[in-house]
Amino acid sequence: MSSLPSSSHALLASLRAAFSGRMVSDPAGMAPWLRDYRQRWGGPALAVVQPDSTADVAAVVRWCVEHDAVIVPQGGNTGLTGASVPLGVPPSRLPSGAPPASADKAPSDDLDPSQARTTGGADARLRPVILLSLSRMQQVRSVDALASTMVVEAGCTLQAAQEAAAAHGRLFPLSLASEGSCTIGGNLATNAGGVQVLRYGNMRELCLGLEVVTADGQVWHGLNRLRKNNTGYDLRDLFIGAEGTLGIITAAVLKLYPQPAGQVAALVQLESPEQALALLAQAQGRLAAELTAFELISDAAMQLVLKNIPGSRLPFEAYPADAPLPWYVLLEVSSLHSEPAAQEGLEAVLSEALADGRVQDAVISQSLAQFEQLWALRENISAAQSHEGKNIKHDISVPISRIGEFIEAASRQIRQAYPDARLIVFGHLGDGNLHFNVAPHARFAQHYDEAFARDEALVNRLVHDLVAAYEGAISAEHGIGVLRQAELVRYKQPLELQMMRAIKQALDPQDRMNPGKLLPTPYTRTPYH
Ligand code: FAD
């Protein structure tokens, strides 16, 4: 603590006086909040504050206004683009003569210098950083089973929200592998997707209203429960997907659905993404809204799971050694009537697909345990990758009908540049959303170092230029954060960026809310411009 500048001591004393018992300021205590999930980004903060009510959040914001501090909102810290943590500024990048960031801990040496950003935002002033954790605001305020809505506080985990809905015989359908830790506020701020978007939509489509603390510390009571409300600009939609750069979401009205009476999953082995697309069309034609997930998995992704996740087993005979590497599809069918009805629908689709040679092999879950085992093969892909090291991640979407073509073209271009590349391709095929991950060399990288950064710039350029050529999006569900700012500048229309900046300027003129995230600042490294 003795290394803190005296002004920081005074600020901390003021903060403690206002928020005692719900803040942490010692470096060891703050550490888990200050590094991101991927251990790639992070930086110092003056303190972590954990308000316990909307009024308390507003008080924190007003304290920040008074002391010209900036705010990094954080939910479960499972975001994958570096948006939920403060940003470090290596001393060499500080404007000459500028003091170190007013925090008690310098950024650690292993911060990737190429990802460093100012903590101050567009005007490059260095301001104290408050990490505002919503972790104490976990209440489910109400569930209205009749209206199929619930009001949930932002710090409630996704899993707790799902359980609260289930306790009232309703389904909250957002589903992500991180659901035990990620929060409703984070899901909204990133407009999260997941495995059931095909049927229920992403977070934007699952939200009716919001309560938000604005950048000047006022509370917008926008907990609208109406399905129809055409009364001007949709402010709710501005805050969803804004990554905490416009205000702090404190609560939301979420849409609920009937609980399915039966769910079954099938794992299918087939020869190509084109065959998977044909199966998708067939399954949608037959099952319509009962098809609740359709996930594509490459053999390389599957092999990583089988190798690294204990207990994983592929329920198929070995594929002939001379055949092209197989692809897999995980389908989920949900019936409002019964499990046998779900089973029957899925069997009908797969029998037809097997008979006409569209799929090579298929298994359908016969019990909850088997349902979970099949899903585990899909949900453990991210964990299985991290056992091997670092790879270059892409979360892209292209028009669904062109996804096979895209995979082929992108794979060919990567292999021309990196003959040993390992491509770990999987994703939400039913939404046209792929995680097209690339390990450029036979061995996965072990660190985010200069060599990784060079490969990453080249691979990103190949993949994202192709995405643009296919009229796709460079981020489908993970957002922009700091990871995709350069691409945002390269691929967004200048007019879109101009309108986004105008919105930011209107709602947060002091650039207090999560500065340096989403919209690029002068400190953003933009290799293309
Ligand atoms: P955080 O990581 O804490 O924050 C994310 C962003 O939201 C930051 O910009 C933060 O400032 C902002 N924020 C957080 N809370 C608030 C608030 N109350 N008000 C304003 N801004 C706020 N994502 C998907 O979309 N689909 C997936 O399938 C998926 N699978 C994943 C699987 C794994 C294993 C992991 C680790 C992550 C996955 N993710 C996925 C990414 C991540 O879980 C989501 O982005 C999630 O929505 C983030 O929620 P969080 O509470 O952890 O937010």
Residues whose N, C-alpha, C, O or C-beta is under 5 A from the ligand:
A	BS01	FAD	V72 P73 Q74 G75 G76 N77 T78 G79 L80 A83 S84 L134 A154 S175 L176 A177 S178 S181 C182 T183 G185 G186 N187 A189 T190 A192 G193 G194 E243 G244 G247 I248 I249 S382 E477 H478
